[in-house]
Amino acid sequence: MQWSNEDLSNYITKFSDEQRESVLKQIVESELIQKFLDTTEGRLVLDGTVDLIRDCTMKIVSLSLNGFEKNLAEIKQSALQIDVAHKFMHRIASTVMSGEAHAEEIKQ
Protein backbone atom coordinates (compact mmCIF):
# COMPACT_ATOMS: atom_id res chain seq x y z
CA MET A 1 0.00 0.00 0.00
CA GLN A 2 1.34 3.37 -1.01
CA TRP A 3 -0.82 5.48 1.29
CA SER A 4 -2.19 5.53 4.79
CA ASN A 5 -5.79 4.88 5.78
CA GLU A 6 -6.11 8.58 6.55
CA ASP A 7 -4.87 9.49 3.06
CA LEU A 8 -7.41 7.11 1.54
CA SER A 9 -10.23 8.44 3.73
CA ASN A 10 -9.42 12.02 2.76
CA TYR A 11 -9.22 11.10 -0.91
CA ILE A 12 -12.59 9.36 -1.13
CA THR A 13 -14.37 12.32 0.43
CA LYS A 14 -13.83 14.06 -2.91
CA PHE A 15 -16.40 11.74 -4.49
CA SER A 16 -20.16 11.48 -4.19
CA ASP A 17 -21.65 8.62 -2.17
CA GLU A 18 -22.44 6.74 -5.37
CA GLN A 19 -18.89 7.08 -6.66
CA ARG A 20 -17.10 6.17 -3.43
CA GLU A 21 -17.88 2.48 -3.61
CA SER A 22 -16.64 2.28 -7.19
CA VAL A 23 -13.44 4.20 -6.39
CA LEU A 24 -12.69 2.04 -3.35
CA LYS A 25 -13.34 -1.10 -5.39
CA GLN A 26 -10.93 0.06 -8.10
CA ILE A 27 -8.23 0.84 -5.56
CA VAL A 28 -8.62 -2.44 -3.65
CA GLU A 29 -8.87 -4.59 -6.79
CA SER A 30 -5.81 -2.94 -8.26
CA GLU A 31 -3.77 -3.53 -5.12
CA LEU A 32 -4.89 -7.17 -4.86
CA ILE A 33 -4.11 -7.87 -8.52
CA GLN A 34 -0.69 -6.22 -8.25
CA LYS A 35 0.13 -8.28 -5.16
CA PHE A 36 -1.05 -11.46 -6.89
CA LEU A 37 0.95 -10.75 -10.05
CA ASP A 38 4.06 -10.29 -7.90
CA THR A 39 3.77 -13.91 -6.72
CA THR A 40 4.99 -17.00 -8.53
CA GLU A 41 1.40 -18.12 -8.95
CA GLY A 42 0.41 -14.77 -10.44
CA ARG A 43 3.25 -14.86 -12.93
CA LEU A 44 2.27 -18.42 -13.87
CA VAL A 45 -1.33 -17.36 -14.53
CA LEU A 46 -0.22 -14.44 -16.67
CA ASP A 47 2.42 -16.49 -18.50
CA GLY A 48 -0.13 -19.26 -19.08
CA THR A 49 -2.53 -16.76 -20.61
CA VAL A 50 0.17 -15.41 -22.92
CA ASP A 51 1.13 -18.98 -23.86
CA LEU A 52 -2.50 -19.78 -24.67
CA ILE A 53 -2.72 -16.80 -27.01
CA ARG A 54 0.54 -17.80 -28.72
CA ASP A 55 -0.50 -21.44 -29.07
CA CYS A 56 -3.93 -20.57 -30.46
CA THR A 57 -2.39 -18.10 -32.91
CA MET A 58 0.03 -20.75 -34.15
CA LYS A 59 -2.84 -23.24 -34.42
CA ILE A 60 -4.91 -20.81 -36.48
CA VAL A 61 -2.02 -20.22 -38.88
CA SER A 62 -1.35 -23.94 -39.21
CA LEU A 63 -5.01 -24.83 -39.73
CA SER A 64 -5.40 -22.03 -42.26
CA LEU A 65 -2.46 -23.28 -44.27
CA ASN A 66 -3.80 -26.84 -44.20
CA GLY A 67 -7.24 -25.99 -45.53
CA PHE A 68 -9.03 -22.98 -44.17
CA GLU A 69 -12.53 -24.08 -45.16
CA LYS A 70 -12.27 -27.62 -43.78
CA ASN A 71 -10.73 -26.34 -40.50
CA LEU A 72 -13.04 -23.36 -40.04
CA ALA A 73 -14.73 -24.72 -36.90
CA GLU A 74 -11.37 -25.29 -35.16
CA ILE A 75 -10.10 -21.92 -36.32
CA LYS A 76 -13.17 -20.22 -34.87
CA GLN A 77 -12.72 -22.07 -31.56
CA SER A 78 -9.10 -20.98 -31.31
CA ALA A 79 -10.07 -17.41 -32.15
CA LEU A 80 -12.67 -17.48 -29.36
CA GLN A 81 -10.04 -18.71 -26.90
CA ILE A 82 -7.75 -15.86 -27.93
CA ASP A 83 -10.61 -13.41 -27.45
CA VAL A 84 -11.35 -14.67 -23.93
CA ALA A 85 -7.67 -14.57 -22.97
CA HIS A 86 -7.29 -11.08 -24.41
CA LYS A 87 -10.34 -9.80 -22.51
CA PHE A 88 -8.97 -11.35 -19.31
CA MET A 89 -5.63 -9.60 -19.72
CA HIS A 90 -7.29 -6.33 -20.73
CA ARG A 91 -9.50 -6.43 -17.61
CA ILE A 92 -6.48 -7.00 -15.38
CA ALA A 93 -4.52 -4.19 -17.02
CA SER A 94 -7.46 -1.78 -16.88
CA THR A 95 -8.10 -2.54 -13.22
CA VAL A 96 -4.47 -2.03 -12.28
CA MET A 97 -4.21 1.20 -14.27
CA SER A 98 -7.39 2.62 -12.69
CA GLY A 99 -6.10 1.83 -9.23
CA GLU A 100 -2.71 3.31 -10.02
CA ALA A 101 -4.35 6.51 -11.25
CA HIS A 102 -6.20 6.81 -7.95
CA ALA A 103 -3.02 6.01 -6.02
CA GLU A 104 -1.25 8.87 -7.79
CA GLU A 105 -4.11 11.21 -6.90
CA ILE A 106 -3.96 10.11 -3.25
CA LYS A 107 -0.26 10.98 -3.11
CA GLN A 108 -0.91 14.54 -4.27
URWO-V343481 format. One record per helix or strand. SS is the DSSP state (hx for helix, st for strand). FROM is the first residue (numbers start at 1). LEN is the number of residues. If there is no record, write none. Layout:
ss=SS from=FROM len=LEN
ss=SS from=FROM len=LEN
This chain:
ss=hx from=5 len=8
ss=hx from=17 len=21
ss=hx from=40 len=26
ss=hx from=72 len=36
